[in-house]
Amino acid sequence: MYIPQIHNFPSFDLIKLLSTCFGKPTVDTRVCILIDLPDLKEMVDLKFLNSDDFKVQTHAVDKFYNPLGGKLGKEFNVSKVDLFAFKTTYGSNLDPDDEALDATGNLFSLEKDIYPNYQIILAITDYSLTAPLTAQSKIHGFRGATLHGLNDIILNSGLSVDYNEISKQAEVFRKVLTRAESFDLTFETSHGQYFLRIDCEKQEAQKSHGLCPPGKPDVANLPAGEVYFVPVGADGSFPFRYADGTLAEMIVEEGKITCAKILSGDEEKVEMRNRQLSEDPATGIIGELGFGTQLLPFSGKDIQDEKIFGTCHVATGRSDHLGGNLTPDLFNSKMNASHDDILYAPPKTPEINVASVKICKDGCTHEIFSNYEPSPWLLDQISSEYPIEKLGAVTV
């Protein structure tokens, strides 16, 4: 078994993180922090800080907003830092309502007052804002990062690594996988075995590596450390685990889920998915295949756990933020225009084993992962350019 122990992460250093990801500004910089709240009244006088229900938003204030408003802000050349809340979307990567509120109760427009007026925007939220914020960055020219689901484990591991090193390591992995014709994924559950082929047609692999250098509007997803593709097709099936443990088989034809079949658990949940697929077929389109590249502890939040080396994820829905062509207007309902990652990792999907992941490239097929562990072939490909003991930029 390969996976080495993970330890000795440095302490969270906000200025180091921002300076690495964005470059240290040489001019005064306006920074905005966005949070989501189910009731915007909780934003007035920062009432949400008095509740244990808003731990992510509290981290946004304690670890980012307050420090940037003080001495650390001056160190990063912050001329202004503001905090705004928008209403919770209750879905991954859904476009938010335009209304935002500050702590004094003043109303603002995201589109008119916020996106055009800040150089760096950090979205520290319960639900991912990566797709909408990426689209807005291209329009308004800002840079930013999404840190949804932030918790103590993420602060002290995934946000404490050196992203210059993570970028180098992700690039090595990217070059191994890029221009693949397809990937074959084999899943196992107590109900049987499932096979999914994802076609990539020799496209260039992309990487999420946490760096947003000056001069190019972009949004990083933090923690970063991932190599991904926007599939051009997919066929077969794969098991899906609902939060309550219900298992279903997702049937995939011509690049999209066409129906779900109950394996065990709550049949109504599976029927709800089938109704959604019937009413809005775009929700079943396979929009991403991703592989983690870091050695990190499991945090219980997909934003970090999908970046762990050995895990993989398939996503459905919106793909425009990844370079795909599935935009919100192609869904029958705005509330369905999400990008939903389906992560496979032992703590997240204990009933499902990813028995094998194989890459077909240059006419050859190689296994790259087996039972969540990297294959000897993959380790050999990586170690030829990057020291295996440094994988994940941690001490092993």
N, C-alpha and C positions, 0 to 999 in steps of 0.2 A: 504493500500500500504506500503510495507516494506522499499524499498531502502532509506537509510538515506542520509542526506546531506554530501557532501564531502568538506572538507576544511582543512586548517592548514597543508599543506604539508611543510616539511622543504625545505630550499634552496638546489639547486643542489650542491653536494659535490663530486667532481670527485674521490678524494682519498678514501672517504668512500665507494663509489660505487665499485671501483676496489678492494679495500681491502676486502669488503664483498663477492664479486662474486668470486674472485680468491685467496683470502688469501694474506696477505702482504708478499711479497717475502723476504726471509732472505739472498738471494744472489743477485748479480747484474743480472738484467733482461733486455733482449732486447725486445722492443715493436715495433710493426709495425701497422700502420694505413693505411687501404686500402679505396680508394674512387673510384667511377666510373664517367667517363666523356664521352660524346658522341664523342668528338674529343680530342685525347691525347695532341694535341698542346696547349690546354688550361692549361695543367699541367705545362708547361715550365714557370718558374718565377712566378708560382701560378697565372696566368692570370685570372683564373676562379673567383678569389676573387673580381674582378672588375665588376662582372655581378650578377644581381639579380636572374638569372636562376639557380644558384647553391647554394641554401640556406642550403641544407643538407651537402654538401661538405664544405661550409664555417663554419658550426657548427663543423665539424670534425677538422678543423684547430684551430678555436678560443677556443673551449671547451675541446679539447683533445690533439691535437698535440703540440700547443704552451705551454700549462701548463706542459705537461709531459717533454718538453724540458727544463724546468726551475726548479724553486724551488720545485714544486709539484712532479716532476719526481724524484728528489733526495729523497723526503719523501717516495716514493714508490719503492726505490732502482732500478730506471731505469738507466741502464748504457748506453743505446742507444735507441733513438726513431726515426723511419723513416716514411716517408709518400710516398706512391706510388699510382698511378692511373692506372686502367685498363679500357678498353673500355666498355661502357654501354652495358649490355646484352639485355635490353628492354624486359625482361621476368623474372618472379619470380622463383628464384632458378635454373636458367640455368647455366651450366658450362661456366665460362668466357674464353675468349681467354687468352693464356698464357703470352702475352706481357704486361709488365707494365713499367711505366715511372716515374722517379723522377723529382724534380723541376728543375734540371739542364739539363734535356733532355736525361739523360742516360737511356738506355733500359735494362730491367731485365726480367728474366723468373720467373713467379710465382712458377712453379714447382721446378726449380733448385736453384734459388737465394733467394726466399722469404720464402716459406713454411718451408724449413728445417732450417732456420737461425734465427728464432725468437721464444721466449718462449710464448709470448702473441700477438695475432693478432686481431685487432678490425676492422670490416668492417662497415664503415659508408657510406651508399650508397643509391641511389634512389630505386634500385631493390634488393630484398633479395638475399643474398649469403649463407644463412644458410645451405642448402643441400650440395653444393659443398665444403664449408669450413669445415663442419663436416666430410665429407669423407676424406679430406686432413689431418685433425687433426689426424685421426686414422693412417694414413700412416707416418706422419712426427713427431707426438708426441707433437704438440703445443696445447695450450688452447686458446680460443678466445671468441668473442661475435659478434653478428650481430645486428646492430642498424639502419636498413634501415628506411628511411622516417623521420628521426629525425627532430623535430621542438621544438619550445619554450614550448608548452604545455607538451610535453613528457619530456623534460629536467626538468621541474618544478613540475612534478607529478610522472609519471611512473618510472623515473630514480632517484627519490628523496626519495623513500621508503626504509625501512630496509628489505633487501632480506632474512635475517635470519628469520624474522617474516613471510614474504611472503611464504617461503619454508614450515614453520610449518603449515600455514593456507591451502596451496595447498595440503599438505599431508592429512589433515583431509578430504577435499573434495574428494581426490583420493580414500581414503579408503571407502567412501560411495559408489562410483561408480564402484570400481574395481570388476572384475569377473562378470560383467553383461552379460547376455545372448544376450540382444539386447536393442535398443532404438527405440521408436516410436515418430516421429516428425510430427506434424500437422501444416500446413501452411495455411494462408488465404490471399486472395487478392480480389479485386472487381470482379475478373473473376471466383472465386470459391475457393474450398478447395482442398488441396493436402496432400497426406500422404506418408511418407517415413519410411521404417523400415531399420535400420542398424544393422547388425549382428556382434557381437563381440566374441561369443563363449567362454565366461568366461575368456577371456585374462586379464592379469594384466593391469590395467590402468597405464598410464605414466603421469609424470608431468613435465612441464616447469617451473622451479622455480628460475632460475637465478644464481645458485651456481655451480661453476666449481672448486672444491678444487684441490690442488696440487696432483700430482701422477697419474692423469687419464686424458688423452687427451680428450677434449670435447669442444663443442661450445654452449654458451648460446644465447638464443634469447631474447634481451632486448628491451623494458620492458618484463618481464616474468610474470607468474601467470596464469597457464592453466593446465587443465587435459585433456588428449586426448587418443584416441584409433586409431589403424590402422585396419579398418573394414575387416572382412573376407567375407562379402557379403552385399548386399543391394538390395531392390526392392521397387518399387513405383514411385513417382515423386516428384519434388519440383520446386518452382518458382525461376527464376534467373533474377536479375536486371542488365542490362548493364549500363555503366556509363552515357549514354544519357537518361536513363529512360525506354528504351525498356524492355519489360517483355516477358519471354519465359518460357514454362514448359519443364523441363528436365525429360525425361522418363528414368527410371533406371531399368535395368534388370540384374540379376546375378552379381551384384557388380559394374556395370558400366553404364554410360549414353550411351544409344543407339541412341537417337535422340532428337532433340529440336523442340518444337512446338510454333509458334508465339502466343502470347496473345495480345500484343499491341506494337506499335512503328515501328521500322525499320526492315522490313522483311529480308532485305539483311544481316543484322548482324546475324540473326538466321540461314539463309541459309549457311553463312560462317562457323558457328559452325558445321552444319551438314556435310559440306564438310570435315572439319577437322576430325570429328568423323569417317567418311568413310575412309579417307586416312590414319589416324593414330589412331586406336581404343584405344590405351593405354592412350590417352589424356582424355578419359571419365571414367577411373577407379577411383572409390571412394577411396582415399588414407588416409583420416583422418576424424575423428569426434572430435571436440574440444569444451571445455566449459571454459569460462573465470572465474577467481577466485578472482579478485581484485575489489575494489571500486575506480574507476578512472574517471576523466572527459573525455569525448569524444574529441579526438585529430584530427579527420579527417584522421588518418593514421591507417591502419589495424593492424600494429605491436603492437599498444597500445589498440586499440578498441576491438580486439578479446580477450583481457585479462580481459575485464570488466565483472563482475559477472552479470549474467542474459542473456548475449549474447551466441550465439553458432555459430560454423562455420563447414562447410563441405568442404573438399578439394579434388581436383582431381589431378591425375598425380603422379609424383615421390614421393616415400615414404621411400627410403632407409635411409634417415637421421632420420626417426622416428622409425626405426626397421623393416620397411616393406621390401618387396622384389622387388619393382618396381624401377629398376635402369635405367639410361639414355640409355643404350644399347638396352633396350626393346622397345624404341620408333622408329618409322620409320624415324624420322628426329630429329637431335640434337636440332633444334630450338623449338621442341614441348616438350622436356624433362623437363618440368617445374612442379612446385608444386604450385597450385593456390588455395588460400583460398577463400571460398565463405562465407562472413561474414553476419550474420543476426543481425542487431541492428537498433533501430528506426531512428537514423540520417542517416545511410548508406542505409537502405532499407525501406523508409517510406511507400511504396506501399505494403509491405509484413509484415504480422504479424505472428510470431511464436506463434500460439495459445496454443500449448501444447507440452511439451517434457516429455515422460514417460520412465522409466527404468524398464526392466524386469530382475529380479535378484532373485535367490533362489526360483523360481517358483511363485514369487509375482510381481505384477505390481504397481508402484507408480509414480505419477506425480511429477516431480522435478522442472519444470518451467511452468508458464502459462502467456502468454502475456508479456514475458521478465522479469517476477517477480518470485522469488523463492517460491516454495510451502511451506505450513506449515510443511509438512512431511520432506522436505529437511532441512529447518531451524532447525527443532527439531533434526535431525541427526547430523547436524554440531554443534549446540550449546551444545550438550552433551559432546563435546571434545574441543571446541574452543569458546571463548566468542564472541557472535554475534557482540557486539559493537566494536570489534577489527577487524572485517572482512575487509580485504584490508589494514590493518596496517595503518589506518588513524584515526584521531580524529572525532567522530561523535556526 
